[in-house]
Structures are given as structure tokens and as C-alpha cells.
Amino acid sequence: MRRPLCCVCVAFVVTVFLYLKFSPPQHPVHDHPEGEQITLLGEVCKKEYKSGYQGSMLVIELKNVQGWSPGSGQEGETSKRGNVICYIEANEGLVMPKAGSVVAVEGEVCYFDTARNPGEFDAQDYYRILGVEFRLYKTRIRTESSRYSAYHEILYQLRCHFEGVFDSALAPKDASIMKAVLLGNKSELDTQSRQLFQRSGIAHILAISGLHITLLGMGLYKLLRKVCIPQAVCAVVSIGLMIAYGDMVGMSSSAYRAVFMFGMQLVAQMLRRTYDMLTALALAAVLILFEQPLYLYHSGFQLSFGAILGVGCLSDVVKPVELGKGKRLTEKAALSLCGSLSIFLVHFPIMLCVYYEFPIYSFLLNLVIIPAMSFLMAAGLLCLGAGSLPVAFGYAVAGMMGWVCHILLSAFERLCVISLKMPFANWVVGRPEDWRICAYGGVIVFLYMAHQRGRSYAKRGINIGLPLPVRFMTVLAAVALLSDSPVDGVAMTFLDVGQGDCIWIRSAGGEHFLVDGGSSSESKVGAYTIIPYLKYMGVSRLDAVFLTHLDKDHISGVMEILVGGSGDTGNIAEDQMEVGISRICISESVIEDDAYDELIMLCEARKIPVYRLKAGDRIEACGLEFEVLHPQGDYEADSRNAYSLVIKMETQDHVTALLTGDVEADGERLTAQNLCTISGFAGIDIYKAAHHGSRYSNLKELISLTTPQLAVISCAEDNSYGHPHAETIEKFEEIGSDIRMTKDTGAIFIRIKDGKYKVENYIDR
């Protein structure tokens, strides 16, 4: 059997996957209520300063955490805990604890949020993979041991020194990127740069990976060999320094994989054995998963190992038979393109499961970026080395290298912007179904096995390999299968946006609509909830956005979409919208205040038409009709809530929904009158409770007339308004409505087909 160790390791990884699939870990049970003041004892394993809206904070991570009794000075609880992250307000009297020291800390417990909508970042799952149980806010250090880890403290001080060199030699934005590229510190990276690199498909340059270890480790190894140092000494020194470098930058899964494979390669050379990349890769995966099996779900782990797996297994599969070894420029370019394609075949499903989109031009972009990264890293290293010299010449060289870094980073940014402005820059596919991912994987495995079998027969002079056109068409078929998103009936989703409203609707013909989109309790609800959900569903453009009225809790997320990724309202003409909008519809009776002026300004800058709707207006889509019931064209509103649009949505098989915004009692009476004029009106199936379930809306007159089977209330838990009010709940209970509240259920999904509808709660999935 070829590669026996690799096969054993692969079997282990598959076993871990199956175990987690059929026996997923339970959500942790919290020992302390949110906000409780507790005292803990733990060992400092990570520390860094972070700047945010609350000012500068010292953030330390503790491992081997136990409860602590301050009176006795001894440990209390002995049960094993995960790590704990502590946030300490930075001030002049703060003494930073040393790495590896044991500290007693006191602070308020804060647990990580779970996702309440599809596509949303699940902080609890993410930090559980990293072994972090919860956070402590308003933390104070009570005591610190005198013993600490000199090794880790020296590495921390060295990293701080290098960060200071970057700060002095580069502009703040360039320094933050170089800190991420070479020192693994992403805490200072601005959101705009992070999103730009991610959306253009070059976010991998911000991760410590094989490129860093190859340039640093192999460069050092070859340098030592040239000065006639014994091979064993060169290998040991190079491996030791790369382990130290990995520890200094945080030893992520990608860094661990790169350091381990580098070490395996040098050990193989030293023992005069053949180095097998796939065996080293599989063994690195086993070592990581043996310590934490949940890393199998970590996107960094998947992308890092997937890239090497693609290069190692699929490069020959996608490479034309007649292609040489890349001695000529055209052959080198072709080989690079084949390498990018082999990585794509593995990364494509991962990207769709994590980001729900794929940057089309990342192939071409990486052909330029990856070779240029060697020059960027070399310039960065020279900058660090020269900046560490205590002479004026060193500072001059550091400044010169900083200028080179700036030129390269500016070129990277410009190339990313150009790629995103090109047609079809980002292919928004959505999250594929599991069976499609399995089928795609089966096709890729088939191509690999067929290629391997063809190679074995070719050695005997028998040519039965798959021709290149067949391989190419098979890959296209697999990609088409994975990216296909068939539309099956009408769908509605009431997103959980806290204290606010956001309703997504898809017609039977695949048209997409949004009714409101905002929150007064959640910050950046557009970036963190609405846009991720739309991409999760494969939505790159909304055919229409209905804004019932212009209160923040109904429009803040939509305004974020209009402003774009940079968040700079002064430069929106140059910025890209992550989700396009074809038209925006507002009430004819809208009050033209500051919120209205800002909306119109953004729409004019984006060249998005704004339509004013009044009672009697109808908008038709494939299998859907929207009818406005309120307000009348001459309605005089004295508040934003009063002019809220009330829209009746009806499918072609007569399933109806009433979407009420924050309409007030007067508007509900007029809505009831309009409903009574509809011939054959027989009630409403789905009723979106007005004003988040307020007692001052949701008149019994309208609820009794519509007799909804399902009442949906969108509100935040423990909101300051007390929504939903008990009186509103009683009105719906009296007529037997099924009441769903987003604060309890998370997002609420409704699938409508053949005159029936099915309701699901996200939390119950």
C-alpha cells in the first residue's frame, strides 16, 4: 500500500468528521449567570493591546482556569474549564502580567453570542473551537505569581519591538497590514482593508502560512548551509527558530501546519529519506485534531489544508499532458494557472460554506499577488532588521523598506479595487445544500482516482487516462451542480434583528424583495445580519426594498447597504455595494425630515430610483402581488409611525400576509376599511404584528377582521419598551393564532407552495 501512514491519518480525519457529524457536541452549560462578578485563577497564555470605541484595552487570555477563593489564597473549583479572555481597561498604573504567570482576576461574566440567523457569525462556536469558554469584562488583576515563562515573555517583547519598528517606519494603515502579514497581529487591521482583501480573494496574505515559513525557514537553512555548518545543526537551528516564530505570531492552524511540514521536510533531508508532502499534511492534521477535533470546522484550518491538498492531489489532474516543467515563461504561467485551478477545486465549496460567494478574478489576481508577496515579505523583514539597529543608517534603510512596502501594498489595494469593479466580480452563490457538497466531492475524488489509475496503466504503455476536454467538462459539471440554486415556491424570512424589522421575500420566479431592514438594539445590523443572510441565500441584488417608514429600527441596515463597505458617506460614488438594489419604495405621505434627506442623497448617488406608494398601488412579481392598503395619497401624518406602509402580499395560490410596519391605530382602522372593500376577502394567513407588538397598535378590530393563523412579532429580548405587550398577545390568543416571536425563535422561515405554508424556527433547526 502506497503512503500507509497517510492512509491511516486520512482514516483518522474521516472518523473524526463522521463522529462530529452524527454526534455533534452539545452547547456548553454555563455555570454563572451573565453579568455575575467572579474571581478566577489562570495562566496567562496570550496578551495584547486593542483599541476600540471604549478606548485602549489590555486583552489577556488565561488557560488552566480555576475558581479562586481570595480569602484562602487557594484554588476553589477543580473542574476543567476552557480558556477565558479578560478585558482590562488600560491606564497609567496598569502593570501588564508576564506571559506564563499565574494571575487572579475579577470581572463580570459575558458569554459569546450564538447565531440567530442563517449566515450570521456564530461567536460561541468560533471561540469553542479555539477553546475559549467566556469573557470577563471590567476585569481587575488581584494578584500575580512571581514565576513566569521567560521563553514566551521574550517572544512577546520581541513582537512588541517589531510592531514598534513598523509603527515608526510606515504609515498607520500600512503598519497594521504588515503586522498582520508578518507578525500575526490582526487586531489593528481596519475593517475596510480586511473586507477588501476578503472580497477580492487574497485574504490568505494576512495569514501566517507556508509562504512565510518557506521564505524565512528555508532561506535561513540555505544560508547556514552555505557557511559550511553541518546539515544536522542547520536543520535543528532552522526548525527551532521557525517554532519560535510560530509561537511569537500565535501558532494558528495554518502556521502550525506550515512549521510542521517544514520540519518534516528538513528531517527527511537529514535522514536521507524521501519527503512526502501529503503524508506530512495528513500527519499535521491528525496532531491538530487529536488536541481539538472541532478544528475540522474552522475555516482557517479548512482553507490552509485544502490549498496544500489541492496542489498535492489535483495539480496533475487539471494539467495538460503536453505541458512541460515550466522552463519557458508561457509554461510557468500555465503551471501557475493550473496550481490556482487545483486550489480552486478544493476551496470552492469551502468558500461557499463560509462566505457564500466566490471572487471570480482571484485566479488572475493571485498570479500577481503570490509572487509579489515574496518581495513584500523581504522588504518587511529588511525593515524590521534595519529598524532594530541603533544607528541612523538603520533607520534610513527601514524608512526606505517601508516605502517599498507602501508601494507594494498600494498596488495590491489598487488591483483589488479594479478586480471588484469588473463585471461579475463576486459570484454570490449562497450556501450549498449538504448533498450537493457531497456530490461535488465525489466528482473530484473520481477525477483524482481516474488520473491515478491512468498513470499506473501509462507506465505499462496503456493510455486509458481521461482526455483533458473530458476532465474539463466534468469539473464544469461539478461546479454547476454545486452552484445551482433551484427556486421552489415562495419563501419569506422574518430575520431576528433585535428591536427592529427585516423581512426577506422570494417570489416563485426568483425575484428578491426586502421589507424594512434595521435595528435600534443591534449595531451594524446590515453588515452582521442582513447582508450575510442575503448572501447565504444567494442574493446579489434586491429587486425592490420597501421601507414602511424611516425610523432607525426599520432602515439602519438598508442605509448600511447603500453606503457600502467603507462606511464613508463622502465617497459612496467610488465604493461598491455588496448587495445591489434595483429600486426603493417608500410611503407617499413620508415626512421629509433629516432621515428622508439622507436616504434620497444616498439613492441619488447610487442612481437608485425611489418610488412613492399609496393605498391602491399594486406591484406584481412572478406568483406574487403586493397591494398597498395604507396610507392614502392625501393622508397627513404627524409621526413616522403614522405614515407606515401597510402591504398585503398574496401568492397566486391565495396565501396572504399582512405586513404592517409600525402603523398606528388610525392607520389600522383605515386598513380594516380597505380590506372590507376587497371582494371575497377571507382573512389573512400570516400577520406581522405592528410596532413590535405594542399595545398602542394591533387593534382588536383589525385582528378580528383578519383572523390570522400565524402572528409574527419582531422584537428584542428584554427591550426597554416592554414589547410585546401582554394586551397584544391576548388579542392573538383569543382568535387562536400561532404566535412566533423572533426574540424566542431567532429567524422565522416560511415556505409557501401549493396553497400551503410551512413555518420553521432557526433556533429549532
C-alpha positions in Angstrom: 0.0 0.0 0.0 1.4 3.4 -1.0 1.6 6.0 1.7 0.5 3.7 4.6 0.9 6.5 7.2 -1.0 8.9 5.1 -3.9 6.4 4.7 -4.0 5.9 8.5 -4.1 9.6 9.1 -6.8 10.2 6.5 -8.9 7.4 8.1 -8.5 9.2 11.5 -9.7 12.5 10.0 -12.7 10.8 8.3 -13.5 9.1 11.6 -13.4 12.5 13.4 -15.7 14.0 10.7 -18.2 11.2 11.0 -18.2 11.3 14.8 -18.8 15.1 14.8 -21.5 14.7 12.1 -23.6 12.1 13.8 -22.7 13.1 17.4 -22.3 16.8 17.4 -21.0 18.4 20.6 -23.7 19.8 22.9 -23.8 23.5 23.7 -21.9 24.3 26.9 -23.8 24.7 30.1 -23.0 28.0 31.8 -22.1 27.8 35.5 -22.5 31.5 36.1 -25.3 33.9 35.0 -24.5 36.7 32.6 -23.0 39.7 34.3 -22.1 37.9 37.6 -18.9 39.1 39.3 -16.5 36.2 39.7 -12.8 35.7 40.6 -10.7 33.2 38.7 -7.1 31.9 38.7 -5.4 31.2 35.4 -2.1 31.2 33.5 -1.5 34.0 31.0 -1.1 32.4 27.6 -1.8 35.4 25.3 -1.9 39.1 25.7 -2.2 42.2 23.5 -3.4 45.8 23.5 -6.5 46.6 21.5 -8.0 49.9 20.6 -11.8 50.3 20.2 -14.7 52.6 20.8 -14.2 52.1 24.6 -10.5 53.2 24.4 -7.4 51.2 24.7 -7.8 47.8 26.4 -5.4 45.1 27.6 -6.7 41.8 26.5 -5.3 38.7 28.1 -6.2 35.0 27.6 -6.0 32.6 30.6 -5.6 28.9 30.4 -5.8 26.2 33.1 -8.5 28.3 34.7 -10.0 27.5 38.1 -12.2 29.2 40.6 -10.4 31.1 43.3 -11.2 31.9 46.9 -9.5 35.2 47.7 -9.7 34.6 51.5 -7.8 31.3 51.4 -5.4 32.1 48.6 -6.1 28.6 47.2 -7.9 27.2 44.2 -11.6 26.6 44.6 -13.3 24.7 41.8 -11.2 21.9 40.3 -13.4 21.1 37.3 -11.7 21.7 34.0 -12.6 24.9 32.2 -11.9 26.3 28.8 -9.8 29.4 28.4 -11.1 32.8 29.5 -10.5 36.1 27.7 -10.2 39.1 30.1 -10.6 42.8 29.0 -8.8 45.2 31.3 -9.0 49.0 30.8 -5.6 50.4 30.1 -4.4 53.1 32.4 -1.1 54.6 33.6 -1.0 52.4 36.7 -1.7 49.1 34.9 1.2 46.6 35.1 1.0 44.0 32.3 1.3 40.5 33.6 4.1 38.4 32.2 3.5 35.5 29.8 3.1 32.2 31.6 2.5 33.8 35.0 -0.5 32.8 37.1 -2.9 35.6 37.9 -6.1 36.0 39.9 -8.6 38.2 38.1 -12.0 39.6 39.0 -14.6 40.7 36.4 -18.1 40.4 35.0 -19.0 37.2 33.1 -20.0 37.7 29.4 -20.8 34.8 27.2 -20.3 34.7 23.4 -23.4 35.2 21.2 -24.8 32.4 19.1 -26.0 33.0 15.6 -29.8 33.7 15.4 -30.0 34.0 11.6 -28.5 31.9 8.7 -25.2 33.4 7.6 -24.6 35.2 10.8 -21.2 34.8 12.6 -21.5 32.3 15.5 -19.1 33.7 18.1 -19.9 30.9 20.5 -19.0 28.1 18.0 -15.9 30.0 16.8 -14.4 30.5 20.3 -15.4 27.0 21.4 -13.1 25.7 18.6 -10.3 27.9 20.0 -11.0 26.5 23.5 -12.3 29.8 24.9 -15.3 29.4 27.3 -16.3 33.0 28.0 -15.1 36.6 28.6 -14.6 38.8 31.6 -15.3 42.5 31.3 -14.3 45.2 33.7 -11.5 43.0 34.8 -9.1 43.7 37.6 -5.9 41.8 38.3 -5.9 40.9 42.0 -2.6 39.2 42.2 0.2 37.7 40.0 2.8 35.0 40.7 6.5 35.7 40.5 7.1 32.7 38.3 6.5 33.1 34.5 7.7 31.7 31.2 10.8 33.6 30.1 10.6 32.0 26.6 7.1 33.3 25.9 7.8 36.7 27.6 10.9 37.2 25.4 8.8 36.3 22.3 6.1 38.8 23.3 8.6 41.6 23.9 10.3 40.8 20.6 6.9 41.0 18.8 6.2 44.4 20.5 9.5 45.7 19.4 8.9 44.6 15.8 5.5 46.2 15.9 7.1 49.4 17.1 9.5 49.3 14.2 6.6 49.1 11.8 4.8 51.9 13.5 7.8 54.2 13.2 8.7 53.3 9.6 5.3 53.0 8.0 2.0 54.9 7.8 -0.6 53.6 10.3 -2.6 51.7 7.6 0.4 50.1 6.1 1.8 49.2 9.5 -1.4 47.5 10.5 -1.3 45.3 7.4 2.4 44.5 7.8 1.7 43.5 11.4 -0.9 41.1 10.2 1.3 39.8 7.3 4.5 39.2 9.3 3.6 39.2 13.0 0.1 37.7 13.0 -1.5 40.7 14.7 -4.8 41.4 13.0 -6.3 43.4 15.9 -5.2 46.7 14.4 -6.3 45.9 10.8 -9.0 48.3 9.7 -12.4 46.9 8.5 -12.1 48.3 5.0 -8.7 46.6 4.3 -9.9 43.3 5.7 -13.1 43.3 3.6 -11.3 44.4 0.5 -8.8 41.5 0.7 -11.5 39.1 1.6 -13.9 40.0 -1.2 -11.2 40.0 -3.8 -9.9 36.6 -2.7 -6.5 37.5 -1.3 -7.3 37.3 2.4 -4.7 34.5 2.7 -1.9 37.0 2.6 -3.0 38.1 6.1 -2.4 34.5 7.5 0.9 33.1 8.6 1.3 30.2 6.3 3.7 28.2 4.2 4.9 31.2 2.2 6.3 32.8 5.4 8.0 29.6 6.6 9.4 28.8 3.2 10.9 32.3 2.9 12.2 32.5 6.4 13.0 28.9 7.3 14.3 27.7 4.0 16.2 30.9 3.5 17.9 30.6 6.8 18.6 26.9 6.2 20.3 27.5 2.9 22.3 30.5 4.3 23.6 28.3 7.1 24.5 25.5 4.7 26.5 28.0 2.6 28.8 28.8 5.5 29.6 25.1 5.8 27.7 24.4 9.0 26.8 20.6 9.4 23.4 19.7 7.9 22.0 18.4 11.2 22.9 21.7 13.0 21.4 23.7 10.2 18.1 21.7 10.3 17.8 21.9 14.1 18.5 25.6 14.2 16.1 26.4 11.4 13.3 24.2 12.8 13.8 25.7 16.3 13.7 29.3 15.0 10.6 28.5 13.0 8.9 27.0 16.0 9.8 30.2 17.9 8.4 32.3 15.1 5.2 30.3 15.1 4.9 30.8 18.9 5.5 34.5 18.5 2.8 35.0 15.9 0.2 32.9 17.8 0.7 29.5 16.1 -2.6 29.4 14.2 -3.6 26.1 12.5 -2.1 27.4 9.2 1.1 28.4 11.0 1.3 25.0 12.8 0.8 23.2 9.5 3.5 25.1 7.8 6.0 24.8 10.6 5.3 21.1 11.0 5.7 20.3 7.3 8.8 22.4 7.1 10.3 20.4 10.0 9.3 17.1 8.3 11.0 18.2 5.1 14.3 19.0 6.8 14.2 15.9 8.9 13.6 13.8 5.8 16.6 15.5 4.1 18.7 14.9 7.2 17.8 11.2 7.3 18.2 11.0 3.6 14.6 9.8 3.2 12.0 10.9 0.6 9.8 13.7 1.8 6.1 13.1 1.0 4.1 16.2 1.2 0.7 14.5 1.5 1.9 12.3 4.4 3.3 15.3 6.2 0.0 17.2 5.6 -2.1 14.3 6.9 0.0 13.9 10.0 -0.2 17.6 10.8 -4.0 17.4 10.5 -4.1 14.4 12.9 -2.0 16.2 15.5 -4.2 19.3 15.4 -7.5 17.3 15.5 -6.2 15.0 18.3 -5.9 18.0 20.5 -9.1 19.8 19.3 -11.4 17.8 17.0 -13.6 20.8 16.4 -10.8 22.4 14.4 -12.2 20.4 11.5 -15.0 23.1 11.4 -12.6 26.0 11.5 -12.4 27.9 8.2 -8.7 28.7 8.6 -7.9 25.0 9.1 -10.0 24.0 6.0 -8.6 26.7 3.7 -5.0 26.1 4.8 -5.0 22.3 4.5 -7.3 22.5 1.4 -4.8 24.6 -0.5 -2.0 22.1 0.0 -4.3 19.2 -0.6 -5.4 20.7 -3.9 -1.8 21.3 -5.0 -0.7 17.9 -3.9 -3.5 15.9 -5.4 -5.1 17.8 -8.2 -2.3 19.8 -10.0 -1.7 16.9 -12.4 -5.4 16.3 -12.8 -6.0 19.7 -14.3 -2.6 20.0 -16.1 -2.5 19.3 -19.8 -0.4 16.2 -20.6 1.8 18.0 -23.0 2.8 20.8 -20.5 6.5 20.7 -19.6 8.3 21.6 -16.4 7.8 25.3 -16.8 11.2 26.4 -18.2 9.7 28.9 -20.5 7.6 31.9 -19.4 4.4 30.6 -21.0 4.8 27.2 -19.4 5.5 28.9 -16.0 2.3 30.9 -16.3 0.3 27.9 -17.4 1.7 25.9 -14.4 0.8 28.7 -12.1 -2.7 28.8 -13.5 -3.1 25.0 -13.1 -1.9 25.4 -9.5 -4.6 28.1 -8.9 -7.2 25.9 -10.5 -6.3 22.9 -8.3 -6.6 25.1 -5.2 -9.9 26.4 -6.5 -11.4 22.9 -6.8 -10.9 22.4 -3.1 -11.5 25.9 -1.9 -14.7 26.5 -3.9 -17.1 24.5 -1.6 -15.3 25.8 1.5 -15.7 29.5 0.3 -19.4 28.9 -0.4 -19.9 27.4 3.1 -18.0 30.3 4.8 -18.5 33.4 2.7 -21.4 32.2 0.3 -19.6 33.9 -2.6 -16.5 33.4 -4.8 -14.3 36.1 -6.3 -14.1 35.3 -10.0 -10.9 37.2 -10.7 -9.0 35.8 -7.7 -7.3 33.4 -10.2 -5.7 36.2 -12.1 -5.1 38.3 -9.0 -3.2 35.6 -7.2 -1.0 35.0 -10.2 0.4 38.5 -9.5 -0.1 38.8 -5.7 1.6 35.5 -4.6 4.9 36.1 -6.4 4.9 39.8 -5.2 4.3 38.6 -1.6 7.9 37.3 -1.5 9.1 40.9 -2.3 6.7 42.4 0.3 7.9 40.0 3.0 11.5 40.5 2.1 11.0 44.3 2.3 9.2 43.9 5.6 11.9 41.7 7.1 14.6 44.2 6.0 12.6 47.0 7.5 12.4 45.1 10.8 16.1 44.2 10.7 17.3 47.7 9.8 14.9 49.4 12.2 16.3 47.3 15.1 19.8 48.7 14.5 20.7 51.5 16.9 22.2 53.7 14.2 20.9 56.4 11.9 21.7 54.3 8.9 19.4 51.6 10.1 16.5 54.0 10.4 17.2 55.3 6.9 17.1 51.8 5.5 14.0 51.0 7.5 12.3 54.0 6.0 13.3 53.0 2.5 12.0 49.5 3.0 8.8 51.0 4.5 8.4 53.0 1.3 8.8 49.7 -0.7 6.1 48.1 1.5 3.8 51.1 0.9 4.3 50.9 -2.9 3.5 47.1 -2.9 0.5 47.4 -0.6 -0.9 50.3 -2.6 -0.5 48.2 -5.7 -2.3 45.3 -4.0 -5.1 47.5 -3.0 -5.4 49.1 -6.4 -5.5 45.6 -8.1 -8.2 44.5 -5.6 -10.4 47.6 -6.3 -10.0 47.1 -10.1 -10.9 43.4 -9.8 -14.1 44.2 -7.8 -15.2 46.8 -10.3 -15.0 44.4 -13.2 -18.2 42.7 -14.3 -19.3 39.7 -12.3 -16.5 40.3 -9.8 -18.1 38.3 -7.0 -20.2 35.3 -7.8 -22.8 35.1 -5.0 -23.9 31.5 -4.9 -25.3 31.0 -1.4 -24.7 28.2 1.0 -25.0 24.9 -1.0 -27.0 22.0 0.4 -25.1 19.2 2.0 -25.9 16.6 -0.7 -24.5 19.0 -3.4 -21.3 19.3 -1.5 -21.0 15.5 -1.1 -21.8 15.0 -4.8 -19.2 17.7 -5.7 -16.6 16.0 -3.5 -17.4 12.6 -5.1 -16.7 14.0 -8.6 -13.4 15.5 -7.5 -12.4 12.2 -5.9 -13.4 10.3 -9.1 -11.2 12.6 -11.2 -8.2 12.0 -8.8 -8.7 8.3 -8.8 -9.2 8.1 -12.6 -6.0 10.1 -13.1 -4.0 7.9 -10.7 -5.3 4.8 -12.4 -4.4 6.3 -15.8 -0.9 7.0 -14.6 -0.4 3.4 -13.4 -1.6 2.0 -16.7 0.5 4.5 -18.6 3.7 3.0 -17.1 2.7 -0.2 -18.8 2.2 1.6 -22.1 -1.6 1.6 -21.9 -3.2 5.0 -22.4 -6.6 5.0 -20.7 -6.5 8.3 -18.9 -9.3 10.8 -19.2 -8.7 13.3 -22.0 -8.3 16.9 -21.0 -11.7 18.0 -22.5 -13.5 15.3 -20.5 -11.8 16.4 -17.3 -12.6 20.0 -18.0 -16.3 19.3 -18.7 -16.5 17.1 -15.6 -15.2 20.0 -13.5 -17.7 22.4 -15.1 -20.5 20.0 -14.4 -19.4 19.6 -10.7 -19.2 23.4 -10.3 -22.6 23.9 -11.9 -24.1 21.2 -9.6 -22.7 22.9 -6.5 -23.8 26.4 -7.6 -27.3 25.5 -8.7 -30.0 27.1 -6.6 -33.4 26.0 -7.8 -36.4 28.0 -6.7 -39.2 26.0 -5.2 -42.3 28.2 -4.4 -42.5 31.4 -2.5 -40.3 32.0 0.6 -40.4 34.5 3.5 -38.0 35.0 6.3 -38.5 37.3 9.3 -34.9 38.0 10.4 -34.1 38.3 14.1 -32.6 41.8 14.1 -33.2 42.6 17.7 -35.5 45.6 18.2 -36.4 46.2 14.6 -37.9 44.7 11.5 -36.5 42.9 8.4 -38.5 40.6 6.1 -37.0 38.9 3.1 -39.3 37.6 0.4 -38.5 35.5 -2.7 -41.1 35.0 -5.5 -41.7 31.8 -7.4 -39.6 33.3 -10.2 -36.5 34.0 -8.1 -37.2 37.7 -7.6 -36.0 39.1 -4.2 -37.6 41.7 -2.0 -36.9 43.2 1.4 -39.4 44.9 3.6 -37.6 47.1 6.0 -34.2 46.3 7.4 -33.0 48.0 10.6 -32.5 47.7 14.3 -32.2 50.1 17.3 -30.6 47.5 19.6 -28.0 45.9 17.3 -25.1 47.9 15.8 -24.1 47.3 12.2 -27.1 45.1 11.6 -26.7 45.4 7.9 -23.1 44.2 7.9 -23.5 41.5 10.6 -27.0 40.1 9.9 -28.8 41.3 6.7 -26.0 41.1 4.1 -24.7 37.8 5.4 -28.2 36.3 5.2 -28.8 37.6 1.7 -25.5 36.1 0.5 -26.3 32.9 2.4 -29.5 32.7 0.2 -27.5 33.5 -2.9 -28.9 37.1 -3.3 -26.7 39.5 -5.1 -29.4 42.0 -6.0 -32.7 43.0 -4.5 -35.5 43.8 -7.0 -37.1 46.1 -4.6 -36.8 47.3 -1.0 -40.0 48.5 0.8 -39.3 50.9 3.6 -42.5 51.1 5.6 -41.2 54.3 7.3 -37.9 55.9 8.1 -37.3 55.1 11.8 -33.8 53.8 12.5 -35.1 50.4 13.6 -36.5 49.9 10.1 -33.9 51.4 7.8 -30.4 51.4 9.6 -29.3 48.1 7.8 -30.6 49.3 4.4 -28.6 52.5 4.9 -25.5 50.5 5.5 -26.1 48.6 2.2 -26.5 52.0 0.4 -23.3 53.5 2.0 -21.2 50.4 1.0 -18.3 48.6 2.5 -16.2 51.6 3.5 -18.9 53.3 5.6 -17.8 56.6 4.2 -20.8 58.7 3.1 -18.4 61.2 1.4 -17.1 58.6 -1.1 -20.0 56.4 -1.9 -19.8 57.0 -5.6 -16.5 55.1 -5.7 -17.5 52.4 -3.2 -19.0 49.1 -4.0 -22.4 47.9 -2.7 -22.1 44.3 -1.5 -25.8 43.7 -2.5 -27.4 45.7 -5.3 -30.8 47.4 -5.1 -32.9 48.0 -8.1 -35.5 50.3 -6.5 -36.6 51.6 -3.2 -40.3 52.1 -2.3 -41.5 54.5 0.4 -44.8 56.0 1.6 -46.4 58.8 -0.4 -47.1 60.5 2.9 -43.4 60.4 4.1 -42.3 63.3 6.3 -39.4 64.9 4.6 -37.1 65.2 7.6 -33.3 64.5 8.0 -33.7 60.8 7.6 -35.6 61.3 4.3 -32.9 63.7 3.0 -30.1 61.3 3.8 -32.0 58.4 2.1 -32.6 60.5 -1.1 -29.0 61.6 -1.1 -27.7 58.1 -1.0 -30.2 56.8 -3.6 -29.2 59.7 -6.0 -25.5 58.9 -5.5 -26.2 55.2 -6.3 -28.6 56.0 -9.1 -31.4 54.0 -7.4 -34.9 55.2 -8.2 -37.2 56.0 -5.3 -40.9 55.2 -5.7 -43.7 56.7 -3.5 -46.6 54.3 -2.8 -50.1 55.0 -1.7 -53.2 52.9 -1.0 -54.4 51.1 -4.1 -51.0 50.7 -5.7 -50.1 47.2 -6.8 -46.7 45.6 -7.6 -46.7 42.3 -9.3 -44.0 39.6 -9.4 -43.8 36.0 -10.5 -46.5 34.3 -8.4 -46.8 37.3 -6.1 -48.8 40.5 -5.7 -48.1 43.4 -3.3 -51.0 45.7 -2.6 -50.7 48.9 -0.5 -53.6 49.3 1.9 -52.3 52.4 3.8 -51.7 55.4 3.6 -54.0 57.2 1.2 -52.2 59.7 -1.1 -53.6 62.7 0.9 -53.0 61.2 4.3 -51.5 63.7 6.7 -49.2 62.0 9.2 -48.0 63.6 12.4 -45.2 61.0 13.0 -43.1 58.5 11.1 -45.0 55.6 12.5 -48.3 57.0 11.4 -47.4 57.0 7.7 -46.1 53.4 7.8 -46.9 51.4 4.6 -49.3 48.5 5.2 -48.9 45.9 2.5 -50.9 42.9 1.7 -48.9 40.2 0.0 -50.8 37.4 -1.8 -49.4 34.4 -3.7 -51.0 33.0 -6.9 -52.5 30.2 -4.8 -54.1 32.7 -2.4 -51.8 32.5 0.7 -51.8 36.0 2.2 -49.6 38.0 4.5 -50.2 41.4 6.1 -47.1 43.5 6.7 -47.8 46.4 8.9 -44.6 48.2 9.8 -45.2 50.4 12.9 -48.6 51.6 11.8 -50.7 53.3 14.5 -54.3 52.9 15.5 -55.7 55.4 12.9 -53.9 53.7 10.1 -55.1 50.3 11.2 -58.7 51.5 11.1 -58.2 52.7 7.6 -56.5 49.4 6.7 -59.5 47.5 8.0 -61.9 49.6 5.9 -59.8 48.9 2.8 -59.8 45.2 3.5 -63.6 45.2 3.8 -63.8 46.6 0.2 -61.9 43.6 -1.2 -64.3 41.2 -2.9 -64.2 37.8 -1.4 -61.9 38.8 1.4 -61.5 35.8 3.7 -58.9 36.8 6.2 -55.1 36.8 6.4 -52.8 33.8 6.9 -49.7 35.5 8.1 -49.8 38.7 10.2 -46.7 40.7 11.0 -47.7 42.4 14.3 -47.4 46.2 14.1 -44.9 48.2 16.1 -43.2 45.0 17.5 -46.3 44.0 19.4 -47.1 47.4 21.0 -50.4 47.8 22.9 -50.9 51.2 21.1 -51.1 49.4 17.7 -52.6 46.0 16.8 -56.2 47.0 17.2 -58.6 44.2 18.1 -60.8 45.5 15.2 -58.1 44.7 12.6 -57.0 41.4 14.2 -60.6 40.1 14.5 -61.2 41.0 10.9 -58.1 39.3 9.5 -58.1 36.3 12.0 -54.5 35.4 11.1 -53.4 31.8 11.5 -49.8 32.9 12.2 -48.8 36.1 14.0 -45.1 37.1 13.8 -43.7 39.6 16.3 -40.2 41.0 15.7 -38.6 42.4 18.9 -35.6 42.1 21.1 -35.3 40.2 24.3 -35.6 42.5 27.4 -36.1 45.6 25.3 -36.7 48.8 27.1 -40.2 49.2 25.6 -41.6 46.0 27.1 -42.5 44.7 23.6 -44.6 42.7 23.0 -47.2 44.0 25.4 -49.4 41.4 27.1 -52.6 43.0 25.7 -51.4 42.3 22.2 -50.5 38.7 23.0 -54.0 38.2 24.4 -55.7 39.5 21.3 -53.9 37.0 19.1 -54.5 34.2 21.6 -58.2 34.9 21.6 -58.6 34.1 17.9 -56.2 31.1 18.1 -53.2 32.5 16.2 -49.9 30.7 16.3 -47.7 33.3 17.8 -44.0 33.4 16.9 -41.5 36.0 18.4 -38.1 36.4 17.0 -36.6 37.0 20.4 -37.5 33.4 21.2 -37.2 31.7 17.9 -34.4 33.5 16.0 -35.2 33.9 12.3 -38.6 32.6 11.2 -38.8 30.8 7.9 -42.0 30.4 5.9 -42.1 28.3 2.7 -45.3 28.6 0.6 -46.2 26.1 -2.1 -49.5 24.7 -3.5 -51.6 26.9 -1.3 -50.0 25.7 2.0 -47.2 27.1 4.1 -44.7 25.6 6.5 -43.1 27.5 9.4 -39.7 26.8 10.9 -37.7 28.5 13.6 -33.9 28.9 13.2 -33.2 28.0 16.8 -35.1 24.7 16.4 -33.1 23.6 13.4 
